[in-house]
Amino acid sequence: MTTQTRLILAVVTWGLAAMAVVLPLVWLINNRDWGIGLMLLTPFVVYGLMRLGRALEGWARASSPPPRP
């Protein structure tokens, strides 16, 4: 797998994970009376997404091992 393919896969994976986490969180904050309490959770969600992005970038930029003869 080439580096460019890994990078595209990492970006798509992060985007799907971010949408899967952020959209329900935003909907709950907006539509539930107790949703404002979820605002306390938001910095941890953002931090987790940043960590996921860094891990995916490291995976995408890692050189693959040389093929075996």
N, CA and C atoms as a LAMMPS dump frame, in Angstrom:
ITEM: TIMESTEP
0
ITEM: NUMBER OF ATOMS
207
ITEM: BOX BOUNDS ff ff ff
-5.0000000000000000e+02 5.0000000000000000e+02
-5.0000000000000000e+02 5.0000000000000000e+02
-5.0000000000000000e+02 5.0000000000000000e+02
ITEM: ATOMS id mol type element x y z
1 1 1 N 0.86 -1.172 0
2 1 2 C 0 0 0
3 1 3 C 0.907 1.235 0
4 2 1 N 0.644 2.15 -0.896
5 2 2 C 1.487 3.332 -1.005
6 2 3 C 1.16 4.33 0.1
7 3 1 N 2.071 5.265 0.283
8 3 2 C 1.893 6.286 1.316
9 3 3 C 0.68 7.161 1.013
10 4 1 N 0.479 7.484 -0.254
11 4 2 C -0.662 8.33 -0.619
12 4 3 C -1.983 7.614 -0.339
13 5 1 N -2.05 6.333 -0.629
14 5 2 C -3.268 5.563 -0.357
15 5 3 C -3.533 5.508 1.139
16 6 1 N -2.477 5.279 1.92
17 6 2 C -2.629 5.255 3.376
18 6 3 C -3.093 6.609 3.903
19 7 1 N -2.558 7.681 3.36
20 7 2 C -2.939 9.024 3.802
21 7 3 C -4.412 9.3 3.497
22 8 1 N -4.858 8.934 2.312
23 8 2 C -6.269 9.125 1.951
24 8 3 C -7.158 8.279 2.856
25 9 1 N -6.772 7.04 3.106
26 9 2 C -7.539 6.159 3.98
27 9 3 C -7.59 6.708 5.404
28 10 1 N -6.481 7.278 5.874
29 10 2 C -6.447 7.861 7.209
30 10 3 C -7.371 9.072 7.314
31 11 1 N -7.388 9.92 6.304
32 11 2 C -8.245 11.105 6.32
33 11 3 C -9.718 10.707 6.281
34 12 1 N -10.05 9.728 5.449
35 12 2 C -11.433 9.271 5.354
36 12 3 C -11.866 8.629 6.674
37 13 1 N -10.994 7.826 7.266
38 13 2 C -11.302 7.187 8.55
39 13 3 C -11.526 8.228 9.632
40 14 1 N -10.666 9.232 9.694
41 14 2 C -10.822 10.27 10.713
42 14 3 C -12.105 11.062 10.479
43 15 1 N -12.407 11.363 9.243
44 15 2 C -13.623 12.113 8.945
45 15 3 C -14.878 11.352 9.35
46 16 1 N -14.912 10.057 9.068
47 16 2 C -16.064 9.251 9.461
48 16 3 C -16.177 9.142 10.98
49 17 1 N -15.038 8.968 11.649
50 17 2 C -15.056 8.884 13.111
51 17 3 C -15.503 10.209 13.724
52 18 1 N -15.035 11.316 13.173
53 18 2 C -15.428 12.623 13.692
54 18 3 C -16.923 12.857 13.506
55 19 1 N -17.443 12.5 12.346
56 19 2 C -18.882 12.68 12.126
57 19 3 C -19.694 11.765 13.034
58 20 1 N -19.219 10.541 13.238
59 20 2 C -19.948 9.583 14.071
60 20 3 C -19.99 10.012 15.532
61 21 1 N -19.012 10.79 15.966
62 21 2 C -18.958 11.231 17.363
63 21 3 C -19.58 12.617 17.535
64 22 1 N -19.237 13.533 16.646
65 22 2 C -19.637 14.932 16.82
66 22 3 C -21.12 15.155 16.51
67 23 1 N -21.622 14.562 15.453
68 23 2 C -23.019 14.82 15.094
69 23 3 C -24.007 14.389 16.187
70 24 1 N -23.898 13.193 16.753
71 24 2 C -24.812 12.862 17.849
72 24 3 C -24.62 13.756 19.078
73 25 1 N -23.372 14.119 19.356
74 25 2 C -23.105 14.99 20.498
75 25 3 C -23.771 16.347 20.309
76 26 1 N -23.627 16.917 19.134
77 26 2 C -24.238 18.223 18.847
78 26 3 C -25.761 18.121 18.892
79 27 1 N -26.312 17.033 18.349
80 27 2 C -27.763 16.861 18.371
81 27 3 C -28.282 16.755 19.802
82 28 1 N -27.585 16.002 20.645
83 28 2 C -28.018 15.869 22.033
84 28 3 C -27.912 17.193 22.788
85 29 1 N -26.843 17.93 22.561
86 29 2 C -26.679 19.228 23.227
87 29 3 C -27.803 20.176 22.809
88 30 1 N -28.178 20.125 21.545
89 30 2 C -29.176 21.051 21.028
90 30 3 C -30.611 20.666 21.4
91 31 1 N -30.912 19.383 21.502
92 31 2 C -32.298 18.945 21.605
93 31 3 C -32.723 18.382 22.956
94 32 1 N -31.85 18.242 23.883
95 32 2 C -32.219 17.691 25.185
96 32 3 C -32 18.739 26.261
97 33 1 N -32.858 18.715 27.26
98 33 2 C -32.703 19.663 28.366
99 33 3 C -31.389 19.441 29.115
100 34 1 N -31.018 18.193 29.264
101 34 2 C -29.784 17.88 29.966
102 34 3 C -28.566 17.933 29.04
103 35 1 N -28.777 18.283 27.784
104 35 2 C -27.697 18.305 26.81
105 35 3 C -26.604 19.302 27.137
106 36 1 N -26.97 20.37 27.842
107 36 2 C -25.949 21.366 28.183
108 36 3 C -24.872 20.759 29.077
109 37 1 N -25.235 19.726 29.824
110 37 2 C -24.239 19.032 30.64
111 37 3 C -23.192 18.325 29.8
112 38 1 N -23.553 17.984 28.564
113 38 2 C -22.59 17.341 27.67
114 38 3 C -21.493 18.295 27.213
115 39 1 N -21.72 19.588 27.411
116 39 2 C -20.665 20.552 27.071
117 39 3 C -19.401 20.296 27.88
118 40 1 N -19.549 19.691 29.041
119 40 2 C -18.38 19.34 29.843
120 40 3 C -17.589 18.194 29.205
121 41 1 N -18.251 17.41 28.39
122 41 2 C -17.614 16.286 27.713
123 41 3 C -16.901 16.71 26.429
124 42 1 N -17.297 17.82 25.866
125 42 2 C -16.803 18.259 24.561
126 42 3 C -15.285 18.403 24.473
127 43 1 N -14.599 18.995 25.444
128 43 2 C -13.133 19.087 25.313
129 43 3 C -12.453 17.724 25.246
130 44 1 N -13.005 16.742 25.94
131 44 2 C -12.42 15.408 25.902
132 44 3 C -12.657 14.736 24.554
133 45 1 N -13.791 15.002 23.955
134 45 2 C -14.086 14.471 22.622
135 45 3 C -13.129 15.079 21.599
136 46 1 N -12.929 16.378 21.682
137 46 2 C -12.016 17.055 20.755
138 46 3 C -10.595 16.538 20.942
139 47 1 N -10.185 16.366 22.184
140 47 2 C -8.842 15.846 22.46
141 47 3 C -8.694 14.428 21.898
142 48 1 N -9.716 13.608 22.073
143 48 2 C -9.671 12.25 21.541
144 48 3 C -9.578 12.232 20.028
145 49 1 N -10.305 13.13 19.364
146 49 2 C -10.221 13.212 17.905
147 49 3 C -8.85 13.696 17.446
148 50 1 N -8.248 14.597 18.208
149 50 2 C -6.896 15.044 17.869
150 50 3 C -5.895 13.901 18.012
151 51 1 N -6.026 13.123 19.078
152 51 2 C -5.137 11.972 19.285
153 51 3 C -5.326 10.939 18.168
154 52 1 N -6.577 10.696 17.789
155 52 2 C -6.853 9.76 16.708
156 52 3 C -6.227 10.25 15.407
157 53 1 N -6.335 11.538 15.139
158 53 2 C -5.737 12.098 13.931
159 53 3 C -4.228 11.945 13.906
160 54 1 N -3.589 12.171 15.044
161 54 2 C -2.129 12.006 15.105
162 54 3 C -1.725 10.55 14.919
163 55 1 N -2.485 9.64 15.528
164 55 2 C -2.174 8.216 15.375
165 55 3 C -2.361 7.772 13.926
166 56 1 N -3.424 8.232 13.292
167 56 2 C -3.652 7.874 11.891
168 56 3 C -2.589 8.478 10.976
169 57 1 N -2.147 9.688 11.3
170 57 2 C -1.083 10.295 10.496
171 57 3 C 0.208 9.498 10.635
172 58 1 N 0.529 9.081 11.849
173 58 2 C 1.718 8.257 12.054
174 58 3 C 1.633 6.949 11.288
175 59 1 N 0.446 6.341 11.278
176 59 2 C 0.26 5.11 10.532
177 59 3 C 0.397 5.361 9.034
178 60 1 N -0.138 6.476 8.557
179 60 2 C -0.115 6.761 7.123
180 60 3 C 1.287 7.092 6.636
181 61 1 N 2.077 7.723 7.468
182 61 2 C 3.415 8.135 7.039
183 61 3 C 4.492 7.102 7.351
184 62 1 N 4.152 6.05 8.059
185 62 2 C 5.134 5.016 8.388
186 62 3 C 5.53 4.284 7.11
187 63 1 N 6.801 4.027 7.01
188 63 2 C 7.257 3.294 5.823
189 63 3 C 6.943 1.819 6.018
190 64 1 N 6.479 1.219 4.966
191 64 2 C 6.166 -0.203 5.044
192 64 3 C 7.454 -1.01 4.994
193 65 1 N 7.47 -2.176 5.637
194 65 2 C 8.686 -2.984 5.62
195 65 3 C 8.993 -3.473 4.202
196 66 1 N 10.264 -3.709 3.917
197 66 2 C 10.613 -4.171 2.57
198 66 3 C 10.023 -5.561 2.313
199 67 1 N 9.671 -5.824 1.067
200 67 2 C 9.082 -7.143 0.754
201 67 3 C 10.092 -8.256 0.946
202 68 1 N 9.581 -9.404 1.339
203 68 2 C 10.465 -10.566 1.528
204 68 3 C 10.8 -11.167 0.167
205 69 1 N 12.02 -11.678 0.045
206 69 2 C 12.412 -12.272 -1.266
207 69 3 C 11.757 -13.617 -1.501
